[in-house]
Amino acid sequence: MQFTKKTSKDKIFSFKTISKIIIAILIIVFGFILINQINLPAPLKQIEKILPNENFKTIK
């Protein structure tokens, strides 16, 4: 009895690969939904910094 190895597959996409792709897509979509549900508060204080004119240089 001799051992033979199959080197080619009959199907390009098997059930396992299709199910893995679907599960990965569902995890990504579920992650986006969870991130969108988080409500972060907007900053109330407006940040403003006044720069003096001494720091600016004119370029000719």
RARAKA-V97637 format. One record per residue. PSI is psi in whole degrees, -180 to 180 (NA if undefined). OMEGA is omega in whole degrees, 0 to 359 (* if undefined). Layout:
PSI;OMEGA
PSI;OMEGA
This chain:
131;184
140;180
128;177
140;181
132;177
125;182
-12;179
149;179
149;180
-39;183
142;178
-51;178
117;177
176;181
-36;181
-44;182
-38;178
-42;180
-37;178
-40;178
-43;180
-41;179
-41;179
-42;178
-41;178
-39;179
-42;180
-44;180
-42;178
-38;177
-43;177
-40;179
-42;179
-40;180
-38;179
-23;180
-18;181
124;179
107;177
136;181
143;177
148;179
135;181
-32;183
131;179
129;182
123;181
129;179
125;181
124;179
133;177
157;182
-12;180
-26;184
-14;181
140;176
140;178
136;180
127;181
NA;*
